């Protein structure tokens, strides 16, 4: 406990899923939490974070809106006078192969998943540069490393996050700023809740079996990996894509039996 004591962490997509789980874990580790989302977390969950963290701040902003993000980051710096950690957990999923995918949907997915991570990083970086240290953890996906049927926009957006991670690590390493990403496999979040509908059960079972552990992750399990990358435990880790996928990318099991 206390691995982030005295540090200020900005988390986008804090209202649910990986973002909320990360806020809960960071607060337990002593961080002050500044959460950004277009919606609000469940009151009970945020109350627990607020009660346990040295300081909390909740801001409503769309990661695609640069002016809103600029204002949000400025308000955080005014309140806490520093930003030590950024986690970009805001994201959406979308389906469709290239020949059927509307340009509007392509833009929506890339704007939130990829451009949103860029905008958040862009406006947090100046205060990290001024301080000469910082840790940025972008949330990518195993689908940024391998393809999946009918997910061209999502795969492209997360693949972009992986390469953005490497480039920023090179750009800012000499300034004392580490940049990494996590690549989760399937996670039990609101984004994957549609798979619980009865007619989606065959697809859910198939996707589950792609994981060697034969299950999806809980958001807290991804938050634990984010914590590692954000903390001094990963002091010599930058430019990495930490795969947290229950064996999804390890290979495929054959039933020979």
Rosetta blueprint (number, residue, H / E / L):
1 X L
2 X L
3 X L
4 X L
5 X L
6 X L
7 X L
8 X E
9 X E
10 X E
11 X E
12 X E
13 X L
14 X L
15 X L
16 X L
17 X H
18 X H
19 X H
20 X H
21 X H
22 X H
23 X H
24 X H
25 X H
26 X H
27 X H
28 X H
29 X L
30 X L
31 X L
32 X E
33 X E
34 X E
35 X E
36 X E
37 X E
38 X L
39 X L
40 X L
41 X L
42 X L
43 X H
44 X H
45 X H
46 X H
47 X H
48 X H
49 X H
50 X H
51 X H
52 X H
53 X L
54 X L
55 X L
56 X E
57 X E
58 X E
59 X E
60 X E
61 X L
62 X L
63 X L
64 X L
65 X L
66 X H
67 X H
68 X H
69 X H
70 X H
71 X H
72 X H
73 X H
74 X H
75 X H
76 X H
77 X H
78 X H
79 X H
80 X H
81 X L
82 X L
83 X L
84 X L
85 X E
86 X E
87 X E
88 X E
89 X L
90 X L
91 X L
92 X L
93 X L
94 X L
95 X L
96 X E
97 X L
98 X H
99 X H
100 X H
101 X L
102 X L
103 X H
104 X H
105 X H
106 X H
107 X H
108 X H
109 X H
110 X H
111 X H
112 X H
113 X H
114 X H
115 X H
116 X H
117 X H
118 X H
119 X H
120 X H
121 X H
122 X H
123 X H
124 X H
125 X H
126 X H
127 X H
128 X H
129 X H
130 X H
131 X H
132 X L
133 X L
134 X E
135 X E
136 X E
137 X E
138 X E
139 X E
140 X L
141 X L
142 X H
143 X H
144 X H
145 X L
146 X L
147 X L
148 X L
149 X L
150 X L
151 X E
152 X H
153 X H
154 X H
155 X H
156 X H
157 X H
158 X H
159 X H
160 X H
161 X H
162 X H
163 X H
164 X H
165 X H
166 X H
167 X H
168 X H
169 X H
170 X H
171 X H
172 X H
173 X H
174 X H
175 X H
176 X L
177 X E
178 X E
179 X E
180 X E
181 X E
182 X E
183 X E
184 X E
185 X L
186 X L
187 X E
188 X L
189 X L
190 X H
191 X H
192 X H
193 X H
194 X H
195 X H
196 X H
197 X L
198 X H
199 X H
200 X H
201 X H
202 X H
203 X H
204 X H
205 X H
206 X H
207 X H
208 X H
209 X H
210 X L
211 X L
212 X L
213 X L
214 X L
215 X L
216 X L
217 X E
218 X L
219 X H
220 X H
221 X H
222 X H
223 X H
224 X H
225 X H
226 X H
227 X H
228 X H
229 X H
230 X H
231 X L
232 X H
233 X H
234 X H
235 X L
236 X L
237 X L
238 X L
239 X L
240 X L
241 X E
242 X E
243 X E
244 X E
245 X L
246 X L
247 X L
248 X L
249 X L
250 X L
251 X L
252 X L
253 X L
254 X L
255 X L
256 X L
257 X L
